[in-house]
Structure formats: structure tokens, C-alpha cells
Amino acid sequence: MNSADRRVAPRDLPEALAAVETADRAGLLGLWREVIGAPPPKNLSLPFLRRALAFELQCQMLGGPKARTIEDLGRIAAGSASRASVGTKLRPGAKLVREWQGRTWTVEVIDGGFLMAGERYVSLSAIARKITGARWSGPRFFGLTGDAGRDAPPTKPSQRGKAA
């Protein structure tokens, strides 16, 4: 059975998503075969399985990502920059989302700055510092530059003396 054969009715989506959240590993692997129509790749984590299945179920009901998004993902997979990472201009109302150490952070762009958890910031770097405790380039931390995607905080130069 492929994903085209098993559609989720709008009224059934909340129940299907709840089942994904409570299923054990064997249940998720079986559901993957039903929904995706292929065996799951080996060594997928439970959180990833849940997110991927929830995404696929929602796509079946609501439709998939826009063609432009698919094109951007293809460029990123090929190692090229997406349109979003080349000279992005952030407009008020835009939202930036970043997962850091298991927690998801959402930042809203407002006139003259940014809003996170009800607190106003003048720069993305200040927000990145608040989240990580380290000095980060805010645009890099939120994936707005070509250097994005590395989760390790910037390292300090070694304090050791150099060998002669």
C-alpha cells in the first residue's frame, strides 16, 4: 500500500496524530510502512519517526509543501544556498524558528528589533547569546547565512602556548 492509497480524512487527523505520539517503536515502524509505502530507513530515532509521520499525515490531508519550498530543499541538498539564505531581508511579522538542545525557540521580527518569549531584543545575536550562553552570529544561528547548520557554539582560540 502506498501513501496515495491511505488518505487521512480531516476529521481523523487529530486521532491519527495522537496515535503517532503514543505509539511504540514497532507501531511507528509499521505505520511508516503504511503511510510512506516503503520500509523505514534503519536507525531512525523515535522523535524523528514521530515528526516525519506527523508531517506526512498532515501533507496527505492538507497538501504538501509548495513547489518553491521543494526547489529550495533540492538546492540545499545539492550543497547550494537556498533563496532564503542569500541576502535575506526580514520584514516585520516574519517568524524565525530554531531548535537548540531539544527546545524549540520562536522569534518574531518586529519594527526595530525582535520579540522572543515576550521580551524585545535589538539583534539576533543577542537572542542567540541568550539561548546558547555563547557568542554567536545571530543570522548564522538562525540559518540566514551560508554558515548555518552547525550546532556547536563557536570555539575560543587555544590558550596553550605554541610549540617552538
N, C-alpha and C positions, 0 to 999 in steps of 0.2 A: 504494500500500500504506500503510495507517495503522498506528499503533503497536499496535493490537489484533491485527493480522494477523501481526506478527512478535514472538513472545514468546521470551525467553531462558530456556532450561532451566537449573535450578540448577547442573548440572554444567558448563554452558558459560559461566557468568558470569565466572569468572576469566580465561578466554581472551578473552572479549569486552572486558573492561576493559583487558587488556594490549594488545589491538589498538587501543583508543582512545588509549592513552598513546603508541603508536609511530606512529600514522597521520600522514600529512602533511595539509596544509590541504585539498587536493582530496578525499582519503579521508574526512576528517571531515565535509566538506560533503555528500558522498554518503551517509555513514552517518546524518547528520542527516535527510536526506530519507527514508531507510528507516525509521528509528526513530521520528521525530516525525510523519512523513507529510505534511510541508509543506516548502516551500523555506525555508532558513535566512535569518534577517534579515541584512542587509548589515553589513559591518564588525565582525563578532564576532571577538574575539581568539582565538588558539589555546587559551590556558589556559581561557577561558570555554567554548569549544566542547567541550573535553575534560571539564570539570566537568559541564556540562549533559547531555552524552551519558552519562557515567558515572551521573549521578543518574537519568536516565530508564531506563537499562538495569536499575539496581537496583530502581527502582519497579516495573518490569514483573515482576521475579521475586519481590520481597518485599512488594509492595503500596506504594501511595503514602502521602503524609503523612496524618496523622489529620485528621478534619473540623475539629477545633478549630484546628489549625495553619493550614489553608486559610482559615478565618474570620479569624484574626489577620492573615494576609498580605493579605487583602482590605481589612481596616481600615487597615493600614499603607499600602497602595497608594492608598487614598482620602484619605490625609493624617491619619487619626485615629491615636490611640495604640493600641498593642496592649495586651492584658491584662497582658502581662509587663512593660510599661514603666510601669504605674500602681501605685505603692506596692508594689513587689516586695519580698518577704521572702525572703532567701536562706537556705536550710537546708543544714546540713552534708551533703556528698555531691553537691551541685549543682556543675555544671561550667560555666564561662564560657569562651567561645572568641572570640578576636578576631584578625583578620588585620591586620597592620601592616607596610607596606612589603615585601610579598611573603613574610612569615613568619607562620605561624600560632602563636598563643600560647594555651595552655590553663591555666586557673586552677581549682583545686578549692576549694570552700568547706569549711572545717573549723571545728570548735568554736573560737571565739575568734580567727578570722582566715582567712587564705587560704594556699594552697600552690601555688607555681609553680616548676617545674624543681627540685623537692626543697628549695626554700627557703621558709621561713614568713614571711608578711607580716601586719601588723596591719590594713592598709587597702588597698582597691582603688586609691586614689590613689597609694600608694607603688609599687604594681605598674605603674600607668600611667606614672609618672615613670621607673621603671627601664627600661621598654620604649621610651619615646619620647625620654627625656632632657629633657622639658619638663614643666612643671607642668600637670597635667590633673586634672579631677574624675574620679576612678576610676569612679563609676557612669555618668557621661556617656561616658567612653571605652569602657566595656563595653556600652553600649547600654541601660542601665537607666533612663534618663531621657528626656524628650521632646526633648532637645537632641542626642541621639546621631546618629551617622552622618556627621559632618564629620571628614575625615581630617587636616585641617590643625591643627597644635598651636595653642594659644591664643596670640594675639599680644600683645606688650607695647605699652603706650601709646607714642606717638611721643616721642622725646627732643628734637625740634625745638621751638624757641620759636614761639609763635603770632604770626601777622602782626598788626600793630597796625591 
